[in-house]
Amino acid sequence: MTVLILTCEQDVTADLAVVELNANGIPVLRLDPAELPGDVDVSGEYVHGAFQGHLSVGGRMVSMQGLRSIWVRRPGTPAAGAVASSAWLTEESSQALYGMLRCTDARWMNHPDAARQARHKPWQLWLARECGLPVPATLITTFPRVAREFAERYPDLVVKPVSGSHPGDDGLAVPTTRVRPDEDFRAVEHGPTLLQRRIRTAADIRLTVVGERMFAARAAADPDAADDDGAVVDVRFRPSGVSWRPVPVPPRVADAVLVYLERAQLSYGAFDFAEDVDGIWWFLECNQSGQFGFIEIETGQPIGSAVAQWLAGEPLDAAGGDDPRPPGSGRPADGATDPTRR
């Protein structure tokens, strides 16, 4: 059976899993919805109560009933590359492709419906708190007066976009920035603004979760980097010299994260935390399609192998070794104490 990967051609992160799948003889079909119609073709037949669907990429034909899993990594907008692209053609292509794929028994990483909900940052903050993760005091508002009152209660604030970065934005991201003490907040009436109490960060944490396997990496923060008012305090915009190292996951965080993913119906999530000077991991966000390539390259954590194994639904020789979870990459035993990288 075949693993279907929906992503763009330039997705290097997906390559890490593809290599593992190929090494284990698992058939893989890589498809960019932006090339439908054109290099990608679809067909579905509904006759006598049965469905038969097929996908074709570069002349290679695959039955949809033969799909074991579907990885929605960084797919392009359907029909974006068509000769006569239009909003109508995009909707038609999206309905055809994703509608047919929903008719299969394949496992999803992650299902489009769950992924759509998971991108809402206000919902993320609520869910994280419900699951027991520490969340900084946060306000989302279009009322200048409410923003000023919040700033009086929490004088040290950062401002960030409500939506974050979307896979279709070609890497566009707005940095998290400190709010100046003399800010009058009149501008918030022009659009929803997210204000959040700044965590005095000792380190940034990226926790990548594949199924129940956890890979945590830590990058120590520069204690003097964010002292200036209006300074950018965003790991995505730090100098390239930032170094990531594997770290163990605190048991309480591990338990809460697994509950988060279960309630969000996600099989993959890239969590960002701010570790404060007391060692507490403060939840910032969870990207349901976040990149992991830069973490794997720097730490050596076998995240690509874990993704490949989940997609295959069976043990993979290439993902083996004496311990498939090196230090800092798995859920702790009982009693044990990422401008465009996201």
Secondary structure, DSSP 8 states (H G I E B T S, - for coil): -EEEEE--TT-HHHHHHHHHHHHTT--EEEE-GGGTTTTEEEEEEEETTEEEEEEEETTEEEEGGGEEEEEESS---TTTTSTT--HHHHHHHHHHHHHHHTTS--EEES-HHHHHHHT-HHHHHHHHHHTT-----EEEES-HHHHHHHHHH--SEEEE-SS---GGGTT-----EE--TT---GGGGGS-EEEEE---EEEEEEEEEETTEEEEEEEE--TTTT-STT-B--GGGS-TT---EE----HHHHHHHHHHHHHHT-SEEEEEEEEETT--EEEEEEETT---HHHHHHH---HHHHHHHHHHTS--GGG-SS-SS-TTSS---TT-------
